[in-house]
Amino acid sequence: EFAEYQVCVDIFITSQAYVDMASISVIPRTTGGQVYYYYSFSALSDPPKLYNDLKWNITRPQGFEAVMRVRCSQGIQVQDYSGNFCKRIPTDIDLPAIDCDKAVMVTLKHDDKLQDGAECAFQCALLYTTIDGERRIRISTLSLPCTNMLSNLFRAADLDSQFACMLKQAANEIPSKALPLVKEQATNGCINALYAYRKFCATVTSSGQLILPEALKLLPLYTLALTKSVGLRTDGRIDGRSFWINYVSSLSTPLAVPLVYPRMISVHNLDAKDNEESVLPPPIPLSSEHLSNDGVYFLENGEDGLLYVGESVESDILQKLFGVPSAAEIRSQYVLQQYDNQLSKKF
C-alpha cells in the first residue's frame, strides 16, 4: 500500500536485540527506501553517525514518484530487474523515491542472433518528480558493437560492474538457498569465466600456469572476499545477514568492491610531503607484510571503519591524533576528535 500511494519508507534501527530484520526490511525494499542498522548502538559514540545519516537521507539529490523502463535492440530483451522498487507490470518498475546512492541491476537475455560488427542499443528511461515538484524524464542511451570474438569481450570487461552483479546475485540467492551452495555458485561463476578465457582466448601455455584476462585479474581475489563476507558467513547473526542482503540489493557499483574487500590507508604519514597534492593517500594492500607496529592504519568498507594502532607508535603521532602519549591510554569508547595540527585535520 505504501508503494501504491508513492510513499517511501526508510527505517533506522538502534536496537541491540533481535528485531527480525528479514521481515522489517521488506517495506523499505518495496518502497525504494533503505534500512539503517546500528548494531551495538552506543549513546556515547554513535549519535554523530546517526545524525549524519539522517541529514544525508533528507538533503541528498533525489526524485519521487519515479517509473523506470529499459529497452533493448532486437535480439536482446530484459529478463529481470533487481533492487529496491515495486513492480506492477513486467516492463516497468515503480520507485516511490530514487536517490543518488541507489542502483538497479538489469539482467539481459540474448534470444536471437546478432550480426558481428553491428551496433546494439540500450536505453533507460526514468520518469520522476523533482523536490521542486517538476515532472521530468531522464533518458540514458548506450550503443555497443557486437562481436563474435571472446577475446574482445574479455578485453572490454568492466571488473567493478561484473563483480557488483555477482554480489547482488549472491544476495538474492541467500534467502532461498543454503549458504554453502551460494558460495559454490559464486566461486563457480568466477571459475567458469576464467576457464573460458584460458580455453578460447589464451595462447598455448603449460597446464599448471594460471592465465587471467587483464581486465579481470582481480576477480578471483574479490570472489574469495565475497565468500568470506558477512552475508555468506555461517557464524553470523541472522539480523546482520538480513541487513547485508538489503544493503547490497540497492548498492551502487563503486561501493560493491570495497564492501567485501575494504580500503586501507596509513594514517601516521598523512602529513608527509608526498601527500600534499592528493586528498587521500593510495590504499595499502590487505596483507600483514604492509603493516608495522609503529604505524596507525584505517580500514573501511563504506559502511564500517576500523582503526588499528600499533604498539610502537611514536608518542608524538598519538598526541596529534588522539591527545594521549601512549596507545594504552586510548579509551575503549573513545570518540575521535579534531585537534589543532595538520595530521589530525587531514584524518
BAMI-249538 format. One line per field, with one value per atom (N, C-alpha, C): residue in one letter; atom name; z, x, y. Coordinates in steps of 0.02 Angstrom, whole numbers, plus 50000, padded with zeros to 5 digits. Example, Ala and Ser with C-alpha at 12.3 -4.5 7.8 and 13.67 -1.06 7.14 Angstrom:
<atoms>
residuo = A A A S S S
atomo = N CA C N CA C
w = 50390 50390 50390 50354 50357 50394
u = 50660 50615 50660 50642 50684 50645
v = 49716 49775 49835 49888 49947 50002
</atoms>
This chain:
<atoms>
residuo = E E E F F F A A A E E E Y Y Y Q Q Q V V V C C C V V V D D D I I I F F F I I I T T T S S S Q Q Q A A A Y Y Y V V V D D D M M M A A A S S S I I I S S S V V V I I I P P P R R R T T T T T T G G G G G G Q Q Q V V V Y Y Y Y Y Y Y Y Y Y Y Y S S S F F F S S S A A A L L L S S S D D D P P P P P P K K K L L L Y Y Y N N N D D D L L L K K K W W W N N N I I I T T T R R R P P P Q Q Q G G G F F F E E E A A A V V V M M M R R R V V V R R R C C C S S S Q Q Q G G G I I I Q Q Q V V V Q Q Q D D D Y Y Y S S S G G G N N N F F F C C C K K K R R R I I I P P P T T T D D D I I I D D D L L L P P P A A A I I I D D D C C C D D D K K K A A A V V V M M M V V V T T T L L L K K K H H H D D D D D D K K K L L L Q Q Q D D D G G G A A A E E E C C C A A A F F F Q Q Q C C C A A A L L L L L L Y Y Y T T T T T T I I I D D D G G G E E E R R R R R R I I I R R R I I I S S S T T T L L L S S S L L L P P P C C C T T T N N N M M M L L L S S S N N N L L L F F F R R R A A A A A A D D D L L L D D D S S S Q Q Q F F F A A A C C C M M M L L L K K K Q Q Q A A A A A A N N N E E E I I I P P P S S S K K K A A A L L L P P P L L L V V V K K K E E E Q Q Q A A A T T T N N N G G G C C C I I I N N N A A A L L L Y Y Y A A A Y Y Y R R R K K K F F F C C C A A A T T T V V V T T T S S S S S S G G G Q Q Q L L L I I I L L L P P P E E E A A A L L L K K K L L L L L L P P P L L L Y Y Y T T T L L L A A A L L L T T T K K K S S S V V V G G G L L L R R R T T T D D D G G G R R R I I I D D D G G G R R R S S S F F F W W W I I I N N N Y Y Y V V V S S S S S S L L L S S S T T T P P P L L L A A A V V V P P P L L L V V V Y Y Y P P P R R R M M M I I I S S S V V V H H H N N N L L L D D D A A A K K K D D D N N N E E E E E E S S S V V V L L L P P P P P P P P P I I I P P P L L L S S S S S S E E E H H H L L L S S S N N N D D D G G G V V V Y Y Y F F F L L L E E E N N N G G G E E E D D D G G G L L L L L L Y Y Y V V V G G G E E E S S S V V V E E E S S S D D D I I I L L L Q Q Q K K K L L L F F F G G G V V V P P P S S S A A A A A A E E E I I I R R R S S S Q Q Q Y Y Y V V V L L L Q Q Q Q Q Q Y Y Y D D D N N N Q Q Q L L L S S S K K K K K K F F F
atomo = N CA C N CA C N CA C N CA C N CA C N CA C N CA C N CA C N CA C N CA C N CA C N CA C N CA C N CA C N CA C N CA C N CA C N CA C N CA C N CA C N CA C N CA C N CA C N CA C N CA C N CA C N CA C N CA C N CA C N CA C N CA C N CA C N CA C N CA C N CA C N CA C N CA C N CA C N CA C N CA C N CA C N CA C N CA C N CA C N CA C N CA C N CA C N CA C N CA C N CA C N CA C N CA C N CA C N CA C N CA C N CA C N CA C N CA C N CA C N CA C N CA C N CA C N CA C N CA C N CA C N CA C N CA C N CA C N CA C N CA C N CA C N CA C N CA C N CA C N CA C N CA C N CA C N CA C N CA C N CA C N CA C N CA C N CA C N CA C N CA C N CA C N CA C N CA C N CA C N CA C N CA C N CA C N CA C N CA C N CA C N CA C N CA C N CA C N CA C N CA C N CA C N CA C N CA C N CA C N CA C N CA C N CA C N CA C N CA C N CA C N CA C N CA C N CA C N CA C N CA C N CA C N CA C N CA C N CA C N CA C N CA C N CA C N CA C N CA C N CA C N CA C N CA C N CA C N CA C N CA C N CA C N CA C N CA C N CA C N CA C N CA C N CA C N CA C N CA C N CA C N CA C N CA C N CA C N CA C N CA C N CA C N CA C N CA C N CA C N CA C N CA C N CA C N CA C N CA C N CA C N CA C N CA C N CA C N CA C N CA C N CA C N CA C N CA C N CA C N CA C N CA C N CA C N CA C N CA C N CA C N CA C N CA C N CA C N CA C N CA C N CA C N CA C N CA C N CA C N CA C N CA C N CA C N CA C N CA C N CA C N CA C N CA C N CA C N CA C N CA C N CA C N CA C N CA C N CA C N CA C N CA C N CA C N CA C N CA C N CA C N CA C N CA C N CA C N CA C N CA C N CA C N CA C N CA C N CA C N CA C N CA C N CA C N CA C N CA C N CA C N CA C N CA C N CA C N CA C N CA C N CA C N CA C N CA C N CA C N CA C N CA C N CA C N CA C N CA C N CA C N CA C N CA C N CA C N CA C N CA C N CA C N CA C N CA C N CA C N CA C N CA C N CA C N CA C N CA C N CA C N CA C N CA C N CA C N CA C N CA C N CA C N CA C N CA C N CA C N CA C N CA C N CA C N CA C N CA C N CA C N CA C N CA C N CA C N CA C N CA C N CA C N CA C N CA C N CA C N CA C N CA C N CA C N CA C N CA C N CA C N CA C N CA C N CA C N CA C N CA C N CA C N CA C N CA C N CA C N CA C N CA C N CA C N CA C N CA C N CA C N CA C N CA C N CA C N CA C N CA C N CA C N CA C N CA C N CA C N CA C N CA C N CA C N CA C N CA C N CA C N CA C N CA C N CA C N CA C N CA C N CA C N CA C N CA C N CA C N CA C N CA C N CA C N CA C N CA C N CA C N CA C N CA C N CA C N CA C N CA C N CA C N CA C N CA C N CA C N CA C N CA C N CA C N CA C N CA C N CA C N CA C N CA C N CA C N CA C N CA C N CA C N CA C N CA C N CA C N CA C N CA C N CA C
w = 50000 50000 50000 50036 50034 49963 49927 49859 49813 49825 49783 49790 49850 49862 49858 49828 49816 49881 49932 49996 50005 50014 50025 50100 50123 50194 50207 50250 50275 50348 50370 50440 50472 50531 50570 50632 50639 50693 50738 50803 50851 50904 50897 50948 50946 51005 51010 51014 51019 51021 50951 50945 50881 50861 50799 50777 50716 50694 50633 50573 50558 50504 50437 50427 50364 50348 50399 50389 50385 50427 50428 50363 50335 50276 50213 50214 50155 50136 50186 50173 50139 50166 50130 50061 50056 49992 49938 49957 49909 49892 49937 49926 49903 49885 49863 49920 49981 50039 50058 50122 50145 50219 50242 50313 50339 50394 50429 50494 50502 50559 50600 50663 50708 50763 50748 50797 50852 50914 50972 50976 50967 50967 51034 51031 51090 51091 51146 51152 51157 51170 51176 51108 51068 51007 50942 50942 50880 50859 50904 50882 50823 50818 50758 50693 50693 50632 50616 50668 50658 50631 50659 50636 50563 50545 50476 50427 50448 50404 50394 50447 50441 50397 50407 50369 50295 50279 50209 50177 50215 50188 50164 50197 50180 50126 50128 50085 50020 50013 49953 49891 49832 49770 49762 49750 49745 49707 49685 49650 49678 49659 49687 49632 49650 49604 49537 49540 49479 49448 49382 49343 49295 49292 49250 49204 49143 49094 49054 49040 48999 48934 48878 48812 48779 48736 48703 48628 48590 48519 48509 48448 48431 48441 48471 48486 48559 48595 48667 48703 48759 48797 48872 48908 48981 49013 49052 49085 49156 49192 49261 49286 49338 49373 49445 49475 49545 49580 49639 49676 49724 49747 49793 49755 49738 49698 49703 49672 49667 49593 49577 49507 49498 49460 49449 49381 49331 49264 49244 49198 49182 49154 49118 49082 49123 49175 49212 49286 49319 49391 49421 49477 49511 49571 49577 49632 49667 49724 49760 49774 49780 49787 49755 49724 49695 49711 49734 49754 49723 49736 49704 49731 49787 49817 49794 49760 49743 49670 49657 49589 49577 49514 49494 49446 49459 49414 49364 49301 49248 49215 49216 49184 49114 49065 48994 48969 48920 48891 48816 48793 48721 48689 48650 48623 48547 48513 48440 48418 48355 48328 48315 48335 48322 48272 48224 48170 48195 48181 48202 48170 48211 48187 48190 48199 48204 48273 48280 48343 48378 48443 48482 48534 48544 48586 48648 48701 48764 48787 48809 48830 48896 48943 49008 49013 49024 49031 49103 49137 49206 49210 49225 49235 49310 49332 49405 49419 49482 49505 49548 49535 49573 49641 49685 49750 49744 49686 49674 49643 49631 49603 49528 49493 49420 49398 49347 49319 49262 49266 49216 49193 49137 49112 49094 49119 49104 49063 49006 48961 48952 48964 48954 48900 48849 48793 48785 48773 48764 48701 48657 48596 48598 48588 48592 48529 48507 48449 48466 48420 48429 48405 48438 48418 48430 48388 48398 48424 48445 48472 48547 48584 48656 48681 48645 48666 48671 48624 48627 48688 48704 48761 48826 48834 48895 48899 48842 48842 48864 48848 48865 48929 48966 49027 49079 49116 49171 49236 49271 49331 49386 49397 49451 49438 49375 49359 49363 49339 49340 49412 49455 49524 49560 49545 49576 49560 49499 49479 49517 49523 49561 49634 49662 49732 49741 49697 49702 49689 49641 49627 49688 49721 49781 49836 49845 49896 49882 49819 49800 49812 49810 49818 49891 49936 50006 50039 50030 50065 50044 49984 49959 49954 49966 49958 50018 50029 50083 50069 50122 50113 50077 50092 50055 49980 49961 49890 49858 49893 49866 49856 49904 49898 49837 49830 49774 49707 49702 49640 49623 49673 49662 49639 49672 49653 49583 49567 49501 49446 49461 49412 49394 49444 49431 49392 49413 49380 49308 49294 49225 49179 49205 49164 49147 49197 49185 49144 49152 49112 49039 49026 48957 48925 48964 48937 48921 48965 48954 48894 48887 48834 48766 48761 48696 48677 48726 48711 48724 48770 48788 48737 48730 48687 48723 48687 48715 48773 48831 48891 48927 48978 49017 49056 49070 49102 49173 49206 49275 49283 49228 49231 49237 49282 49291 49240 49199 49146 49164 49170 49188 49137 49117 49074 49112 49079 49112 49148 49115 49144 49205 49211 49266 49311 49313 49350 49426 49450 49521 49539 49489 49503 49552 49548 49598 49669 49677 49743 49771 49730 49752 49765 49726 49737 49803 49818 49883 49940 49932 49983 49991 49936 49939 49980 49971 50008 50083 50102 50173 50202 50163 50185 50237 50267 50321 50298 50237 50213 50200 50190 50173 50229 50285 50341 50381 50399 50435 50509 50535 50606 50620 50570 50579 50611 50633 50661 50605 50618 50568 50547 50595 50579 50539 50556 50519 50447 50435 50367 50328 50361 50327 50309 50353 50337 50278 50277 50222 50155 50154 50093 50069 50116 50098 50075 50107 50090 50020 50005 49940 49883 49896 49843 49804 49837 49802 49801 49816 49821 49753 49751 49688 49671 49607 49583 49616 49624 49655 49726 49761 49830 49837 49782 49785 49806 49773 49789 49860 49880 49949 50003 49989 50040 50063 50017 50034 50036 50001 50001 50021 50086 50111 50088 50094 50079 50144 50141 50200 50182 50226 50216 50280 50272 50330 50354 50417 50445 50471 50494 50528 50482 50416 50370 50324 50347 50306 50295 50342 50334 50300 50269 50233 50170 50147 50090 50026 50022 49962 49955 50010 50008 50005 49997 49999 49940 49882 49823 49817 49854 49848 49912 49903 49960 50003 49971 50007 49981 50024 50001 49965 49926 49892 49942 49929 49976 49981 50038 50052 50041 50009 50001 50069 50070 50133 50150 50172 50194 50253 50296 50358 50344 50287 50272 50261 50250 50239 50304 50360 50424 50467 50508 50554 50623 50674 50743 50760 50718 50732 50688 50662 50618 50643 50615 50628 50561 50557 50493 50501 50447 50446 50391 50411 50365 50361 50301 50294 50231 50235 50179 50154 50172 50152 50202 50248 50299 50369 50380 50445 50437 50492 50492 50551 50542 50595 50597 50656 50665 50704 50673 50705 50727 50791 50819 50841 50812 50829 50899 50927 50995 51001 50945 50949 50914 50910 50877 50918 50884 50918 50957 51016 51059 51028 50985 50951 50905 50868 50823 50863 50919 50960 50991 51010 51039 50987 50925 50872 50854 50853 50831 50887 50946 51000 51063 51066 51126 51185 51174 51228 51206 51254 51235 51221 51239 51228 51208 51171 51147 51204 51260 51316 51348 51336 51367 51324 51265 51222 51251 51268 51299 51249 51275 51232 51197 51229 51200 51175 51151 51129 51067 51067 51010 50976 50913 50877 50872 50888 50886 50840 50821 50779 50823 50819 50857 50810 50841 50803 50777 50730 50697 50629 50584 50514 50508 50546 50542 50562 50617 50641 50593 50565 50518 50454 50429 50368 50379 50439 50453 50466
u = 50041 50000 50043 50099 50145 50167 50188 50212 50156 50096 50039 50025 50035 50023 50087 50140 50203 50235 50234 50265 50328 50384 50448 50461 50482 50493 50567 50599 50666 50661 50699 50696 50765 50767 50829 50822 50866 50861 50922 50911 50966 50963 50918 50910 50968 50986 51038 51008 50942 50908 50888 50866 50842 50778 50775 50718 50683 50703 50675 50685 50748 50766 50738 50735 50711 50640 50597 50528 50523 50561 50557 50582 50635 50667 50625 50572 50530 50498 50478 50443 50490 50549 50594 50614 50624 50646 50592 50529 50475 50458 50473 50454 50512 50568 50626 50664 50654 50686 50750 50768 50832 50828 50866 50871 50939 50937 50998 51002 51054 51058 51120 51110 51166 51168 51200 51204 51254 51238 51277 51281 51223 51220 51244 51289 51316 51293 51261 51238 51296 51357 51415 51449 51456 51496 51455 51394 51357 51310 51288 51244 51269 51335 51357 51343 51353 51339 51264 51223 51151 51129 51157 51140 51161 51221 51245 51203 51183 51141 51072 51043 50978 50983 51036 51045 51054 51097 51109 51047 51010 50949 50900 50898 50850 50877 50942 50970 51002 51012 51045 51002 51033 50994 50947 50883 50835 50773 50735 50672 50617 50555 50498 50450 50407 50355 50386 50438 50476 50451 50457 50443 50501 50528 50586 50574 50600 50595 50660 50683 50743 50722 50744 50730 50795 50790 50850 50836 50890 50885 50856 50835 50808 50862 50843 50890 50910 50895 50909 50847 50831 50774 50789 50752 50760 50729 50769 50744 50719 50755 50736 50767 50736 50763 50778 50828 50845 50862 50831 50844 50787 50783 50730 50676 50623 50569 50507 50453 50391 50377 50360 50349 50277 50238 50168 50157 50196 50191 50261 50266 50331 50382 50361 50408 50433 50397 50415 50426 50465 50472 50452 50418 50396 50441 50464 50508 50477 50443 50416 50469 50533 50588 50650 50691 50754 50807 50865 50917 50984 51034 51099 51139 51118 51156 51134 51078 51050 51061 51062 51070 51020 51003 50958 50996 50997 51030 50979 50997 50953 50987 50952 50978 50950 50995 50976 50978 50936 50933 50947 50994 51011 50969 50919 50871 50870 50917 50919 50991 51005 51072 51086 51145 51167 51224 51221 51270 51336 51391 51456 51472 51494 51510 51452 51391 51333 51330 51285 51277 51213 51217 51156 51149 51087 51074 51034 51047 51011 50989 50927 50901 50863 50881 50847 50809 50744 50702 50676 50688 50666 50622 50559 50511 50505 50516 50515 50495 50483 50466 50523 50545 50600 50574 50620 50599 50562 50567 50531 50462 50445 50379 50377 50434 50435 50436 50396 50395 50445 50494 50547 50557 50591 50610 50684 50720 50792 50804 50837 50848 50923 50945 51016 51019 51060 51065 51137 51145 51211 51211 51259 51266 51332 51330 51390 51397 51459 51469 51460 51434 51427 51490 51509 51569 51558 51589 51587 51653 51697 51763 51764 51774 51776 51833 51887 51944 51925 51884 51861 51816 51776 51731 51771 51821 51861 51903 51925 51967 51927 51863 51820 51781 51795 51756 51767 51714 51716 51714 51770 51775 51727 51723 51679 51606 51584 51514 51500 51547 51537 51534 51579 51578 51516 51493 51432 51373 51370 51317 51324 51386 51397 51375 51390 51373 51297 51261 51189 51156 51182 51154 51162 51220 51230 51182 51171 51125 51054 51034 50967 50956 51010 51004 51001 51027 51034 50968 50912 50851 50823 50839 50808 50856 50921 50969 51016 51046 51094 51156 51187 51246 51304 51318 51372 51358 51295 51277 51286 51268 51277 51351 51392 51465 51491 51468 51490 51471 51411 51389 51431 51447 51490 51559 51587 51653 51653 51602 51597 51588 51553 51545 51612 51655 51722 51764 51760 51800 51779 51715 51691 51713 51712 51734 51808 51849 51921 51938 51900 51912 51897 51842 51825 51880 51910 51964 52025 52042 52101 52090 52029 52015 52010 51979 51964 52007 52040 52075 52150 52172 52243 52285 52347 52394 52415 52450 52471 52519 52502 52544 52545 52588 52591 52526 52509 52445 52440 52497 52496 52499 52503 52510 52441 52436 52373 52368 52316 52307 52245 52254 52199 52194 52133 52125 52143 52175 52200 52143 52086 52031 52000 52008 51976 52027 52088 52140 52127 52087 52072 52006 51972 51908 51914 51966 51972 51980 52018 52027 51961 51924 51860 51809 51810 51764 51779 51843 51862 51838 51846 51823 51747 51711 51638 51618 51652 51634 51647 51688 51703 51665 51620 51585 51531 51504 51454 51394 51371 51311 51319 51381 51392 51427 51438 51470 51418 51434 51386 51383 51432 51433 51405 51375 51349 51280 51259 51193 51141 51081 51028 51010 51003 50987 51043 51105 51162 51162 51146 51143 51085 51028 50970 50982 51016 51034 51082 51130 51179 51143 51095 51057 51021 50988 50951 50997 51054 51103 51131 51147 51177 51127 51063 51013 51011 51026 51024 51092 51145 51212 51237 51267 51295 51359 51377 51435 51500 51515 51580 51589 51535 51540 51539 51531 51525 51590 51645 51709 51732 51731 51753 51712 51650 51609 51638 51666 51694 51770 51802 51875 51890 51893 51897 51960 51956 52013 52050 52116 52157 52209 52215 52265 52306 52367 52410 52395 52379 52360 52421 52472 52528 52570 52565 52605 52561 52500 52456 52484 52524 52551 52619 52638 52702 52698 52755 52756 52731 52739 52717 52641 52605 52532 52501 52542 52516 52469 52482 52442 52379 52375 52317 52275 52210 52164 52175 52181 52192 52254 52291 52349 52326 52368 52348 52334 52284 52268 52325 52328 52379 52350 52387 52363 52346 52294 52271 52312 52373 52415 52457 52476 52512 52581 52610 52677 52678 52620 52617 52599 52593 52579 52642 52648 52705 52680 52717 52697 52703 52738 52746 52700 52647 52601 52529 52490 52418 52382 52334 52302 52226 52194 52121 52094 52049 52018 51943 51916 51844 51815 51751 51716 51656 51652 51596 51539 51539 51487 51516 51571 51604 51678 51708 51778 51814 51877 51918 51985 52004 52067 52115 52172 52223 52282 52299 52354 52408 52467 52522 52548 52583 52608 52667 52702 52763 52755 52694 52683 52716 52747 52779 52728 52749 52704 52681 52724 52706 52647 52645 52590 52526 52531 52473 52445 52490 52468 52431 52455 52422 52354 52348 52286 52234 52258 52212 52218 52269 52278 52305 52335 52366 52436 52482 52552 52564 52518 52529 52464 52471 52411 52370 52402 52367 52318 52327 52283 52222 52216 52158 52099 52045 51987 51950 51915 51878 51820 51790 51734 51757 51818 51846 51810 51794 51763 51815 51829 51882 51866 51916 51908 51960 51949 51998 52038 52104 52149 52182 52213 52242 52311 52313 52376 52359 52408 52396 52375 52406 52390 52318 52296 52228 52177 52190 52144 52137 52192 52189 52151 52158 52125 52050
v = 49940 50000 50063 50062 50119 50134 50082 50091 50116 50091 50111 50186 50213 50285 50326 50297 50332 50357 50314 50331 50289 50322 50287 50282 50224 50212 50197 50236 50223 50205 50156 50133 50138 50169 50175 50130 50082 50033 50039 50051 50057 50003 49956 49903 49854 49828 49778 49707 49703 49639 49617 49555 49528 49565 49589 49629 49599 49540 49509 49555 49570 49615 49591 49525 49498 49521 49525 49547 49623 49658 49731 49761 49732 49762 49756 49716 49709 49775 49814 49878 49928 49943 49989 49963 49898 49870 49877 49872 49877 49949 49995 50065 50109 50078 50117 50149 50125 50153 50117 50123 50097 50083 50033 50017 50041 50077 50098 50058 50019 49973 49989 50005 50022 49969 49914 49860 49880 49862 49882 49958 49990 50063 50090 50139 50171 50244 50264 50333 50382 50357 50400 50413 50360 50367 50367 50341 50332 50388 50434 50488 50529 50545 50583 50546 50480 50441 50441 50433 50435 50503 50556 50623 50634 50612 50621 50581 50520 50478 50510 50537 50570 50632 50671 50732 50717 50667 50650 50619 50581 50550 50602 50659 50712 50759 50773 50825 50799 50734 50708 50718 50721 50726 50666 50680 50626 50648 50599 50611 50568 50582 50547 50525 50477 50452 50432 50392 50375 50310 50308 50247 50238 50177 50164 50105 50111 50057 50054 49994 49983 49949 49978 49949 49927 49876 49849 49840 49832 49818 49748 49735 49669 49616 49561 49507 49504 49558 49561 49586 49558 49581 49581 49621 49625 49563 49528 49468 49482 49526 49538 49604 49632 49690 49669 49701 49686 49751 49762 49824 49838 49900 49921 49958 49923 49952 49909 49932 49894 49881 49820 49801 49778 49818 49801 49769 49791 49761 49737 49689 49659 49708 49760 49803 49862 49883 49943 49927 49970 49966 50033 50032 50093 50106 50168 50188 50249 50239 50297 50350 50329 50376 50344 50387 50364 50417 50395 50443 50424 50466 50459 50400 50369 50314 50245 50241 50176 50158 50093 50067 50011 50000 49946 49901 49837 49789 49762 49763 49739 49678 49623 49562 49557 49549 49546 49474 49460 49393 49398 49358 49356 49301 49322 49273 49270 49302 49300 49313 49299 49308 49381 49404 49472 49471 49515 49516 49546 49512 49535 49603 49651 49717 49766 49741 49785 49818 49865 49900 49877 49869 49855 49911 49932 49991 49972 50009 50001 50070 50075 50140 50133 50176 50178 50243 50240 50300 50303 50358 50368 50430 50420 50474 50486 50548 50561 50634 50648 50715 50741 50802 50832 50856 50876 50901 50968 51001 51063 51051 50987 50971 50968 50973 50969 50896 50882 50814 50812 50767 50763 50692 50685 50620 50622 50573 50568 50505 50514 50458 50447 50386 50367 50314 50326 50280 50257 50192 50162 50119 50130 50090 50054 49988 49947 49904 49891 49848 49775 49737 49665 49630 49576 49539 49465 49424 49352 49325 49370 49351 49361 49306 49311 49355 49357 49398 49471 49495 49564 49576 49525 49530 49535 49493 49495 49559 49583 49643 49704 49705 49763 49753 49699 49684 49738 49754 49802 49764 49761 49720 49743 49808 49834 49817 49826 49811 49736 49695 49623 49597 49624 49600 49625 49686 49711 49665 49641 49594 49528 49502 49440 49449 49506 49520 49521 49556 49561 49493 49455 49389 49343 49346 49306 49326 49392 49416 49393 49392 49371 49297 49257 49185 49163 49204 49184 49163 49200 49180 49112 49089 49027 48968 48979 48925 48923 48864 48856 48897 48924 48966 48931 48867 48833 48830 48822 48820 48888 48942 49010 49024 49004 49013 48975 48913 48872 48902 48929 48961 49022 49062 49121 49100 49050 49025 48996 48957 48926 48979 49033 49087 49117 49127 49152 49101 49038 48986 48978 48977 48968 49024 49086 49143 49137 49120 49115 49054 49000 48940 48954 48991 49008 49050 49095 49136 49093 49048 49005 48959 48933 48885 48916 48976 49004 49065 49096 49159 49157 49116 49117 49079 49100 49063 49000 48956 48892 48903 48874 48880 48813 48808 48747 48738 48677 48662 48690 48698 48722 48797 48833 48906 48939 48988 49024 49080 49078 49128 49170 49235 49280 49336 49354 49413 49476 49523 49583 49621 49626 49665 49631 49565 49528 49493 49518 49483 49483 49530 49533 49499 49470 49438 49380 49336 49282 49309 49363 49392 49419 49455 49483 49428 49375 49319 49285 49276 49247 49291 49357 49404 49400 49390 49383 49323 49267 49206 49212 49261 49272 49331 49361 49421 49404 49456 49449 49408 49420 49387 49313 49289 49219 49180 49212 49177 49139 49077 49035 49053 49090 49106 49176 49207 49275 49276 49335 49345 49348 49324 49323 49395 49440 49509 49542 49526 49553 49531 49467 49441 49472 49480 49509 49582 49619 49688 49690 49645 49642 49630 49585 49570 49633 49667 49728 49783 49790 49842 49830 49768 49750 49759 49748 49747 49813 49869 49934 49968 49930 49959 49982 50041 50068 50032 50031 49994 50015 50080 50098 50073 50056 50033 49957 49921 49848 49815 49832 49801 49818 49883 49898 49864 49847 49815 49749 49710 49644 49645 49692 49699 49771 49785 49854 49891 49957 50000 50016 50016 50031 50084 50133 50186 50193 50217 50230 50301 50308 50372 50411 50375 50407 50451 50441 50483 50525 50541 50583 50653 50676 50744 50745 50688 50686 50730 50753 50798 50764 50698 50661 50664 50677 50675 50745 50796 50864 50880 50850 50866 50823 50768 50723 50727 50715 50716 50654 50596 50534 50499 50465 50427 50364 50333 50271 50216 50173 50119 50068 50036 49986 49916 49870 49802 49770 49728 49699 49636 49646 49591 49614 49568 49585 49615 49598 49623 49699 49728 49801 49838 49802 49833 49833 49884 49888 49909 49890 49906 49980 50017 50089 50131 50101 50136 50137 50183 50188 50180 50134 50117 50121 50142 50148 50103 50058 50010 50025 50034 50050 50018 50002 49969 50009 50073 50113 50113 50065 50059 50061 50026 50023 50040 50063 50080 50049 50032 50003 50039 50062 50098 50053 50039 49997 50040 50035 50073 50024 50028 49983 49996 49946 49951 49999 50011 50052 50119 50145 50209 50265 50312 50367 50408 50430 50468 50533 50562 50625 50615 50558 50542 50530 50493 50479 50544 50588 50651 50693 50692 50731 50703 50636 50604 50595 50575 50556 50598 50641 50682 50645 50586 50547 50526 50515 50498 50425 50380 50308 50275 50218 50182 50154 50137 50108 50157 50221 50271 50288 50258 50270 50231 50264 50232 50189 50138 50092 50126 50176 50213 50282 50285 50348 50374 50438 50471 50514 50501 50536 50610 50651 50724 50754 50816 50852 50899 50892 50935 50986 51035 51090 51072 51024 51006 50977 50976 50956 50884 50839 50768 50754 50783 50772 50800 50858 50889 50849 50820 50780 50715 50686 50623 50634
</atoms>
